[in-house]
Amino acid sequence: MAVLKVIEVLASSDKNWEDATQKAVDQAAKSLKHIRSVYVQEQSAIVKEGKIVEYRVNLKLSFEIE
C-alpha cells in the first residue's frame, strides 16, 4: 500500500496556464520522486496595459513517500 503526501505549489509563466503547471511539476520533480498527480486549484493572471503578461497557478501535487 502506497502512502501519498500532498503539497501546495505556486508557479507562473508568461505563456499560459498549462506552461505554468508544467513548470511547477518540472521544478518539483527535481527534488521529489514518484509524483502521482497534480490538481490545479486556482488560475489567475496579471494584466498590464490591457494584455496578460503573467499566468499564475496554485496547485496541489501528490507524490508517493518511500
PDB file with SEQRES, HELIX, SHEET and CRYST1 records, atoms N, CA, C and O in Angstrom:
SEQRES   1 A   66  MET ALA VAL LEU LYS VAL ILE GLU VAL LEU ALA SER SER          
SEQRES   2 A   66  ASP LYS ASN TRP GLU ASP ALA THR GLN LYS ALA VAL ASP          
SEQRES   3 A   66  GLN ALA ALA LYS SER LEU LYS HIS ILE ARG SER VAL TYR          
SEQRES   4 A   66  VAL GLN GLU GLN SER ALA ILE VAL LYS GLU GLY LYS ILE          
SEQRES   5 A   66  VAL GLU TYR ARG VAL ASN LEU LYS LEU SER PHE GLU ILE          
SEQRES   6 A   66  GLU                                                          
HELIX    1 AA1 TRP A   17  ALA A   29  1                                  13    
SHEET    1 AA1 3 VAL A   3  SER A  13  0                                        
SHEET    2 AA1 3 LYS A  51  ILE A  65 -1                                        
SHEET    3 AA1 3 ILE A  35  LYS A  48 -1                                        
CRYST1    1.000    1.000    1.000  90.00  90.00  90.00 P 1           1          
ATOM      1  N   MET A   1       0.843  -1.185   0.000  1.00  0.00           N  
ATOM      2  CA  MET A   1       0.000   0.000   0.000  1.00  0.00           C  
ATOM      3  C   MET A   1       0.886   1.245   0.000  1.00  0.00           C  
ATOM      4  O   MET A   1       1.794   1.377   0.821  1.00  0.00           O  
ATOM      5  N   ALA A   2       0.611   2.136  -0.915  1.00  0.00           N  
ATOM      6  CA  ALA A   2       1.393   3.362  -1.037  1.00  0.00           C  
ATOM      7  C   ALA A   2       0.836   4.444  -0.118  1.00  0.00           C  
ATOM      8  O   ALA A   2      -0.370   4.535   0.109  1.00  0.00           O  
ATOM      9  N   VAL A   3       1.742   5.255   0.399  1.00  0.00           N  
ATOM     10  CA  VAL A   3       1.369   6.420   1.189  1.00  0.00           C  
ATOM     11  C   VAL A   3       1.735   7.645   0.369  1.00  0.00           C  
ATOM     12  O   VAL A   3       2.862   7.769  -0.111  1.00  0.00           O  
ATOM     13  N   LEU A   4       0.777   8.549   0.212  1.00  0.00           N  
ATOM     14  CA  LEU A   4       0.995   9.748  -0.583  1.00  0.00           C  
ATOM     15  C   LEU A   4       1.007  10.979   0.306  1.00  0.00           C  
ATOM     16  O   LEU A   4       0.329  11.038   1.332  1.00  0.00           O  
ATOM     17  N   LYS A   5       1.791  11.954  -0.113  1.00  0.00           N  
ATOM     18  CA  LYS A   5       1.816  13.249   0.556  1.00  0.00           C  
ATOM     19  C   LYS A   5       1.359  14.286  -0.461  1.00  0.00           C  
ATOM     20  O   LYS A   5       1.620  14.150  -1.656  1.00  0.00           O  
ATOM     21  N   VAL A   6       0.678  15.318   0.015  1.00  0.00           N  
ATOM     22  CA  VAL A   6       0.184  16.382  -0.850  1.00  0.00           C  
ATOM     23  C   VAL A   6       0.809  17.698  -0.397  1.00  0.00           C  
ATOM     24  O   VAL A   6       0.800  18.031   0.788  1.00  0.00           O  
ATOM     25  N   ILE A   7       1.353  18.441  -1.366  1.00  0.00           N  
ATOM     26  CA  ILE A   7       1.910  19.758  -1.071  1.00  0.00           C  
ATOM     27  C   ILE A   7       1.260  20.793  -1.987  1.00  0.00           C  
ATOM     28  O   ILE A   7       0.733  20.459  -3.048  1.00  0.00           O  
ATOM     29  N   GLU A   8       1.308  22.033  -1.563  1.00  0.00           N  
ATOM     30  CA  GLU A   8       0.788  23.125  -2.366  1.00  0.00           C  
ATOM     31  C   GLU A   8       1.951  23.815  -3.062  1.00  0.00           C  
ATOM     32  O   GLU A   8       2.987  24.079  -2.451  1.00  0.00           O  
ATOM     33  N   VAL A   9       1.769  24.104  -4.350  1.00  0.00           N  
ATOM     34  CA  VAL A   9       2.829  24.706  -5.157  1.00  0.00           C  
ATOM     35  C   VAL A   9       2.239  25.876  -5.941  1.00  0.00           C  
ATOM     36  O   VAL A   9       1.117  25.800  -6.441  1.00  0.00           O  
ATOM     37  N   LEU A  10       3.003  26.947  -6.037  1.00  0.00           N  
ATOM     38  CA  LEU A  10       2.630  28.112  -6.845  1.00  0.00           C  
ATOM     39  C   LEU A  10       3.632  28.245  -7.978  1.00  0.00           C  
ATOM     40  O   LEU A  10       4.829  28.037  -7.775  1.00  0.00           O  
ATOM     41  N   ALA A  11       3.158  28.588  -9.167  1.00  0.00           N  
ATOM     42  CA  ALA A  11       4.056  28.765 -10.308  1.00  0.00           C  
ATOM     43  C   ALA A  11       3.469  29.787 -11.263  1.00  0.00           C  
ATOM     44  O   ALA A  11       2.280  30.103 -11.209  1.00  0.00           O  
ATOM     45  N   SER A  12       4.330  30.302 -12.143  1.00  0.00           N  
ATOM     46  CA  SER A  12       3.862  31.285 -13.116  1.00  0.00           C  
ATOM     47  C   SER A  12       4.574  31.086 -14.449  1.00  0.00           C  
ATOM     48  O   SER A  12       5.619  30.440 -14.529  1.00  0.00           O  
ATOM     49  N   SER A  13       3.978  31.660 -15.491  1.00  0.00           N  
ATOM     50  CA  SER A  13       4.529  31.587 -16.837  1.00  0.00           C  
ATOM     51  C   SER A  13       4.075  32.809 -17.620  1.00  0.00           C  
ATOM     52  O   SER A  13       3.033  33.397 -17.332  1.00  0.00           O  
ATOM     53  N   ASP A  14       4.864  33.178 -18.603  1.00  0.00           N  
ATOM     54  CA  ASP A  14       4.435  34.277 -19.472  1.00  0.00           C  
ATOM     55  C   ASP A  14       3.703  33.751 -20.717  1.00  0.00           C  
ATOM     56  O   ASP A  14       3.283  34.533 -21.569  1.00  0.00           O  
ATOM     57  N   LYS A  15       3.550  32.400 -20.817  1.00  0.00           N  
ATOM     58  CA  LYS A  15       2.906  31.791 -21.988  1.00  0.00           C  
ATOM     59  C   LYS A  15       1.437  31.468 -21.748  1.00  0.00           C  
ATOM     60  O   LYS A  15       0.559  32.012 -22.418  1.00  0.00           O  
ATOM     61  N   ASN A  16       1.166  30.565 -20.772  1.00  0.00           N  
ATOM     62  CA  ASN A  16      -0.210  30.138 -20.498  1.00  0.00           C  
ATOM     63  C   ASN A  16      -0.251  29.356 -19.189  1.00  0.00           C  
ATOM     64  O   ASN A  16       0.781  29.099 -18.570  1.00  0.00           O  
ATOM     65  N   TRP A  17      -1.478  28.977 -18.775  1.00  0.00           N  
ATOM     66  CA  TRP A  17      -1.636  28.250 -17.510  1.00  0.00           C  
ATOM     67  C   TRP A  17      -1.039  26.845 -17.590  1.00  0.00           C  
ATOM     68  O   TRP A  17      -0.492  26.341 -16.609  1.00  0.00           O  
ATOM     69  N   GLU A  18      -1.146  26.226 -18.744  1.00  0.00           N  
ATOM     70  CA  GLU A  18      -0.573  24.884 -18.905  1.00  0.00           C  
ATOM     71  C   GLU A  18       0.941  24.913 -18.716  1.00  0.00           C  
ATOM     72  O   GLU A  18       1.507  24.021 -18.084  1.00  0.00           O  
ATOM     73  N   ASP A  19       1.593  25.930 -19.258  1.00  0.00           N  
ATOM     74  CA  ASP A  19       3.040  26.065 -19.099  1.00  0.00           C  
ATOM     75  C   ASP A  19       3.411  26.314 -17.642  1.00  0.00           C  
ATOM     76  O   ASP A  19       4.406  25.781 -17.150  1.00  0.00           O  
ATOM     77  N   ALA A  20       2.622  27.115 -16.960  1.00  0.00           N  
ATOM     78  CA  ALA A  20       2.874  27.362 -15.531  1.00  0.00           C  
ATOM     79  C   ALA A  20       2.751  26.064 -14.741  1.00  0.00           C  
ATOM     80  O   ALA A  20       3.551  25.807 -13.841  1.00  0.00           O  
ATOM     81  N   THR A  21       1.751  25.240 -15.074  1.00  0.00           N  
ATOM     82  CA  THR A  21       1.571  23.955 -14.402  1.00  0.00           C  
ATOM     83  C   THR A  21       2.754  23.037 -14.680  1.00  0.00           C  
ATOM     84  O   THR A  21       3.263  22.389 -13.766  1.00  0.00           O  
ATOM     85  N   GLN A  22       3.193  22.976 -15.925  1.00  0.00           N  
ATOM     86  CA  GLN A  22       4.324  22.122 -16.283  1.00  0.00           C  
ATOM     87  C   GLN A  22       5.597  22.576 -15.586  1.00  0.00           C  
ATOM     88  O   GLN A  22       6.400  21.750 -15.151  1.00  0.00           O  
ATOM     89  N   LYS A  23       5.783  23.888 -15.478  1.00  0.00           N  
ATOM     90  CA  LYS A  23       6.960  24.407 -14.769  1.00  0.00           C  
ATOM     91  C   LYS A  23       6.938  23.983 -13.300  1.00  0.00           C  
ATOM     92  O   LYS A  23       7.979  23.649 -12.735  1.00  0.00           O  
ATOM     93  N   ALA A  24       5.765  23.997 -12.686  1.00  0.00           N  
ATOM     94  CA  ALA A  24       5.657  23.578 -11.291  1.00  0.00           C  
ATOM     95  C   ALA A  24       6.038  22.111 -11.147  1.00  0.00           C  
ATOM     96  O   ALA A  24       6.780  21.750 -10.233  1.00  0.00           O  
ATOM     97  N   VAL A  25       5.539  21.269 -12.033  1.00  0.00           N  
ATOM     98  CA  VAL A  25       5.850  19.842 -11.982  1.00  0.00           C  
ATOM     99  C   VAL A  25       7.335  19.602 -12.256  1.00  0.00           C  
ATOM    100  O   VAL A  25       7.971  18.805 -11.566  1.00  0.00           O  
ATOM    101  N   ASP A  26       7.889  20.283 -13.254  1.00  0.00           N  
ATOM    102  CA  ASP A  26       9.315  20.127 -13.589  1.00  0.00           C  
ATOM    103  C   ASP A  26      10.200  20.492 -12.409  1.00  0.00           C  
ATOM    104  O   ASP A  26      11.151  19.777 -12.094  1.00  0.00           O  
ATOM    105  N   GLN A  27       9.890  21.596 -11.764  1.00  0.00           N  
ATOM    106  CA  GLN A  27      10.703  22.043 -10.631  1.00  0.00           C  
ATOM    107  C   GLN A  27      10.561  21.095  -9.447  1.00  0.00           C  
ATOM    108  O   GLN A  27      11.550  20.750  -8.801  1.00  0.00           O  
ATOM    109  N   ALA A  28       9.335  20.677  -9.164  1.00  0.00           N  
ATOM    110  CA  ALA A  28       9.102  19.757  -8.046  1.00  0.00           C  
ATOM    111  C   ALA A  28       9.799  18.423  -8.286  1.00  0.00           C  
ATOM    112  O   ALA A  28      10.304  17.811  -7.345  1.00  0.00           O  
ATOM    113  N   ALA A  29       9.831  17.970  -9.530  1.00  0.00           N  
ATOM    114  CA  ALA A  29      10.444  16.682  -9.868  1.00  0.00           C  
ATOM    115  C   ALA A  29      11.952  16.671  -9.630  1.00  0.00           C  
ATOM    116  O   ALA A  29      12.560  15.603  -9.563  1.00  0.00           O  
ATOM    117  N   LYS A  30      12.549  17.832  -9.505  1.00  0.00           N  
ATOM    118  CA  LYS A  30      13.990  17.902  -9.213  1.00  0.00           C  
ATOM    119  C   LYS A  30      14.298  17.407  -7.800  1.00  0.00           C  
ATOM    120  O   LYS A  30      15.399  16.921  -7.541  1.00  0.00           O  
ATOM    121  N   SER A  31      13.343  17.527  -6.896  1.00  0.00           N  
ATOM    122  CA  SER A  31      13.600  17.110  -5.516  1.00  0.00           C  
ATOM    123  C   SER A  31      12.618  16.051  -5.001  1.00  0.00           C  
ATOM    124  O   SER A  31      12.818  15.508  -3.915  1.00  0.00           O  
ATOM    125  N   LEU A  32      11.572  15.754  -5.756  1.00  0.00           N  
ATOM    126  CA  LEU A  32      10.584  14.760  -5.339  1.00  0.00           C  
ATOM    127  C   LEU A  32      10.555  13.603  -6.324  1.00  0.00           C  
ATOM    128  O   LEU A  32      10.635  13.800  -7.536  1.00  0.00           O  
ATOM    129  N   LYS A  33      10.438  12.389  -5.786  1.00  0.00           N  
ATOM    130  CA  LYS A  33      10.293  11.210  -6.632  1.00  0.00           C  
ATOM    131  C   LYS A  33       8.840  10.751  -6.600  1.00  0.00           C  
ATOM    132  O   LYS A  33       8.101  11.063  -5.666  1.00  0.00           O  
ATOM    133  N   HIS A  34       8.451  10.028  -7.602  1.00  0.00           N  
ATOM    134  CA  HIS A  34       7.148   9.360  -7.650  1.00  0.00           C  
ATOM    135  C   HIS A  34       5.973  10.334  -7.590  1.00  0.00           C  
ATOM    136  O   HIS A  34       5.010  10.088  -6.865  1.00  0.00           O  
ATOM    137  N   ILE A  35       6.038  11.430  -8.338  1.00  0.00           N  
ATOM    138  CA  ILE A  35       4.887  12.352  -8.417  1.00  0.00           C  
ATOM    139  C   ILE A  35       3.748  11.605  -9.102  1.00  0.00           C  
ATOM    140  O   ILE A  35       3.926  11.003 -10.161  1.00  0.00           O  
ATOM    141  N   ARG A  36       2.585  11.655  -8.480  1.00  0.00           N  
ATOM    142  CA  ARG A  36       1.435  10.893  -8.974  1.00  0.00           C  
ATOM    143  C   ARG A  36       0.400  11.760  -9.701  1.00  0.00           C  
ATOM    144  O   ARG A  36      -0.139  11.364 -10.735  1.00  0.00           O  
ATOM    145  N   SER A  37       0.130  12.950  -9.146  1.00  0.00           N  
ATOM    146  CA  SER A  37      -0.923  13.759  -9.750  1.00  0.00           C  
ATOM    147  C   SER A  37      -0.750  15.222  -9.394  1.00  0.00           C  
ATOM    148  O   SER A  37      -0.020  15.581  -8.470  1.00  0.00           O  
ATOM    149  N   VAL A  38      -1.441  16.052 -10.153  1.00  0.00           N  
ATOM    150  CA  VAL A  38      -1.461  17.488  -9.891  1.00  0.00           C  
ATOM    151  C   VAL A  38      -2.908  17.954 -10.062  1.00  0.00           C  
ATOM    152  O   VAL A  38      -3.589  17.585 -11.019  1.00  0.00           O  
ATOM    153  N   TYR A  39      -3.354  18.766  -9.121  1.00  0.00           N  
ATOM    154  CA  TYR A  39      -4.707  19.303  -9.138  1.00  0.00           C  
ATOM    155  C   TYR A  39      -4.608  20.822  -9.097  1.00  0.00           C  
ATOM    156  O   TYR A  39      -4.164  21.390  -8.099  1.00  0.00           O  
ATOM    157  N   VAL A  40      -5.018  21.473 -10.167  1.00  0.00           N  
ATOM    158  CA  VAL A  40      -4.955  22.936 -10.228  1.00  0.00           C  
ATOM    159  C   VAL A  40      -6.149  23.491  -9.471  1.00  0.00           C  
ATOM    160  O   VAL A  40      -7.301  23.276  -9.849  1.00  0.00           O  
ATOM    161  N   GLN A  41      -5.849  24.215  -8.383  1.00  0.00           N  
ATOM    162  CA  GLN A  41      -6.908  24.795  -7.552  1.00  0.00           C  
ATOM    163  C   GLN A  41      -7.366  26.141  -8.080  1.00  0.00           C  
ATOM    164  O   GLN A  41      -8.564  26.413  -8.162  1.00  0.00           O  
ATOM    165  N   GLU A  42      -6.408  26.978  -8.438  1.00  0.00           N  
ATOM    166  CA  GLU A  42      -6.731  28.340  -8.869  1.00  0.00           C  
ATOM    167  C   GLU A  42      -5.881  28.736 -10.058  1.00  0.00           C  
ATOM    168  O   GLU A  42      -4.739  28.299 -10.203  1.00  0.00           O  
ATOM    169  N   GLN A  43      -6.454  29.568 -10.902  1.00  0.00           N  
ATOM    170  CA  GLN A  43      -5.730  30.181 -12.003  1.00  0.00           C  
ATOM    171  C   GLN A  43      -5.972  31.675 -11.907  1.00  0.00           C  
ATOM    172  O   GLN A  43      -7.082  32.122 -11.620  1.00  0.00           O  
ATOM    173  N   SER A  44      -4.922  32.440 -12.151  1.00  0.00           N  
ATOM    174  CA  SER A  44      -5.071  33.886 -12.177  1.00  0.00           C  
ATOM    175  C   SER A  44      -4.071  34.440 -13.184  1.00  0.00           C  
ATOM    176  O   SER A  44      -3.195  33.729 -13.675  1.00  0.00           O  
ATOM    177  N   ALA A  45      -4.223  35.714 -13.473  1.00  0.00           N  
ATOM    178  CA  ALA A  45      -3.334  36.342 -14.447  1.00  0.00           C  
ATOM    179  C   ALA A  45      -3.071  37.780 -14.051  1.00  0.00           C  
ATOM    180  O   ALA A  45      -3.902  38.435 -13.422  1.00  0.00           O  
ATOM    181  N   ILE A  46      -1.898  38.256 -14.432  1.00  0.00           N  
ATOM    182  CA  ILE A  46      -1.528  39.655 -14.239  1.00  0.00           C  
ATOM    183  C   ILE A  46      -1.704  40.374 -15.574  1.00  0.00           C  
ATOM    184  O   ILE A  46      -1.223  39.909 -16.607  1.00  0.00           O  
ATOM    185  N   VAL A  47      -2.395  41.510 -15.543  1.00  0.00           N  
ATOM    186  CA  VAL A  47      -2.672  42.265 -16.759  1.00  0.00           C  
ATOM    187  C   VAL A  47      -1.977  43.620 -16.673  1.00  0.00           C  
ATOM    188  O   VAL A  47      -2.063  44.318 -15.662  1.00  0.00           O  
ATOM    189  N   LYS A  48      -1.289  43.975 -17.753  1.00  0.00           N  
ATOM    190  CA  LYS A  48      -0.670  45.303 -17.856  1.00  0.00           C  
ATOM    191  C   LYS A  48      -1.022  45.876 -19.219  1.00  0.00           C  
ATOM    192  O   LYS A  48      -0.851  45.221 -20.247  1.00  0.00           O  
ATOM    193  N   GLU A  49      -1.505  47.080 -19.212  1.00  0.00           N  
ATOM    194  CA  GLU A  49      -1.879  47.794 -20.435  1.00  0.00           C  
ATOM    195  C   GLU A  49      -2.817  46.972 -21.310  1.00  0.00           C  
ATOM    196  O   GLU A  49      -2.682  46.948 -22.534  1.00  0.00           O  
ATOM    197  N   GLY A  50      -3.768  46.301 -20.669  1.00  0.00           N  
ATOM    198  CA  GLY A  50      -4.780  45.560 -21.394  1.00  0.00           C  
ATOM    199  C   GLY A  50      -4.347  44.203 -21.917  1.00  0.00           C  
ATOM    200  O   GLY A  50      -5.097  43.569 -22.659  1.00  0.00           O  
ATOM    201  N   LYS A  51      -3.158  43.737 -21.554  1.00  0.00           N  
ATOM    202  CA  LYS A  51      -2.679  42.442 -22.031  1.00  0.00           C  
ATOM    203  C   LYS A  51      -2.218  41.585 -20.868  1.00  0.00           C  
ATOM    204  O   LYS A  51      -1.659  42.092 -19.896  1.00  0.00           O  
ATOM    205  N   ILE A  52      -2.454  40.285 -20.969  1.00  0.00           N  
ATOM    206  CA  ILE A  52      -1.976  39.352 -19.946  1.00  0.00           C  
ATOM    207  C   ILE A  52      -0.464  39.216 -20.093  1.00  0.00           C  
ATOM    208  O   ILE A  52       0.047  38.896 -21.166  1.00  0.00           O  
ATOM    209  N   VAL A  53       0.239  39.467 -18.989  1.00  0.00           N  
ATOM    210  CA  VAL A  53       1.699  39.384 -19.008  1.00  0.00           C  
ATOM    211  C   VAL A  53       2.229  38.233 -18.163  1.00  0.00           C  
ATOM    212  O   VAL A  53       3.395  37.857 -18.274  1.00  0.00           O  
ATOM    213  N   GLU A  54       1.364  37.676 -17.315  1.00  0.00           N  
ATOM    214  CA  GLU A  54       1.798  36.554 -16.488  1.00  0.00           C  
ATOM    215  C   GLU A  54       0.593  35.700 -16.102  1.00  0.00           C  
ATOM    216  O   GLU A  54      -0.427  36.211 -15.641  1.00  0.00           O  
ATOM    217  N   TYR A  55       0.734  34.391 -16.300  1.00  0.00           N  
ATOM    218  CA  TYR A  55      -0.277  33.419 -15.911  1.00  0.00           C  
ATOM    219  C   TYR A  55       0.196  32.746 -14.632  1.00  0.00           C  
ATOM    220  O   TYR A  55       1.361  32.364 -14.526  1.00  0.00           O  
ATOM    221  N   ARG A  56      -0.700  32.597 -13.657  1.00  0.00           N  
ATOM    222  CA  ARG A  56      -0.322  32.014 -12.381  1.00  0.00           C  
ATOM    223  C   ARG A  56      -1.249  30.843 -12.041  1.00  0.00           C  
ATOM    224  O   ARG A  56      -2.444  30.865 -12.332  1.00  0.00           O  
ATOM    225  N   VAL A  57      -0.657  29.821 -11.416  1.00  0.00           N  
ATOM    226  CA  VAL A  57      -1.447  28.682 -10.941  1.00  0.00           C  
ATOM    227  C   VAL A  57      -1.096  28.387  -9.494  1.00  0.00           C  
ATOM    228  O   VAL A  57       0.045  28.549  -9.060  1.00  0.00           O  
ATOM    229  N   ASN A  58      -2.100  27.954  -8.770  1.00  0.00           N  
ATOM    230  CA  ASN A  58      -1.942  27.449  -7.406  1.00  0.00           C  
ATOM    231  C   ASN A  58      -2.429  26.006  -7.493  1.00  0.00           C  
ATOM    232  O   ASN A  58      -3.589  25.759  -7.821  1.00  0.00           O  
ATOM    233  N   LEU A  59      -1.545  25.054  -7.198  1.00  0.00           N  
ATOM    234  CA  LEU A  59      -1.933  23.668  -7.391  1.00  0.00           C  
ATOM    235  C   LEU A  59      -1.517  22.785  -6.218  1.00  0.00           C  
ATOM    236  O   LEU A  59      -0.659  23.146  -5.413  1.00  0.00           O  
ATOM    237  N   LYS A  60      -2.148  21.624  -6.150  1.00  0.00           N  
ATOM    238  CA  LYS A  60      -1.787  20.606  -5.173  1.00  0.00           C  
ATOM    239  C   LYS A  60      -1.117  19.472  -5.944  1.00  0.00           C  
ATOM    240  O   LYS A  60      -1.618  19.024  -6.975  1.00  0.00           O  
ATOM    241  N   LEU A  61       0.006  19.025  -5.435  1.00  0.00           N  
ATOM    242  CA  LEU A  61       0.786  17.994  -6.090  1.00  0.00           C  
ATOM    243  C   LEU A  61       0.919  16.815  -5.124  1.00  0.00           C  
ATOM    244  O   LEU A  61       1.292  17.002  -3.965  1.00  0.00           O  
ATOM    245  N   SER A  62       0.620  15.621  -5.589  1.00  0.00           N  
ATOM    246  CA  SER A  62       0.735  14.445  -4.710  1.00  0.00           C  
ATOM    247  C   SER A  62       1.895  13.575  -5.182  1.00  0.00           C  
ATOM    248  O   SER A  62       2.153  13.442  -6.379  1.00  0.00           O  
ATOM    249  N   PHE A  63       2.580  12.990  -4.215  1.00  0.00           N  
ATOM    250  CA  PHE A  63       3.712  12.115  -4.534  1.00  0.00           C  
ATOM    251  C   PHE A  63       3.784  11.005  -3.491  1.00  0.00           C  
ATOM    252  O   PHE A  63       3.323  11.155  -2.360  1.00  0.00           O  
ATOM    253  N   GLU A  64       4.370   9.896  -3.903  1.00  0.00           N  
ATOM    254  CA  GLU A  64       4.470   8.732  -3.035  1.00  0.00           C  
ATOM    255  C   GLU A  64       5.662   8.874  -2.111  1.00  0.00           C  
ATOM    256  O   GLU A  64       6.745   9.285  -2.527  1.00  0.00           O  
ATOM    257  N   ILE A  65       5.444   8.523  -0.836  1.00  0.00           N  
ATOM    258  CA  ILE A  65       6.510   8.541   0.154  1.00  0.00           C  
ATOM    259  C   ILE A  65       7.129   7.156   0.191  1.00  0.00           C  
ATOM    260  O   ILE A  65       6.426   6.149   0.278  1.00  0.00           O  
ATOM    261  N   GLU A  66       8.442   7.118   0.125  1.00  0.00           N  
ATOM    262  CA  GLU A  66       9.149   5.832   0.163  1.00  0.00           C  
ATOM    263  C   GLU A  66       9.286   5.306   1.568  1.00  0.00           C  
ATOM    264  O   GLU A  66       9.856   4.235   1.773  1.00  0.00           O  
TER     265      GLU A  66                                                      
END                                                                             
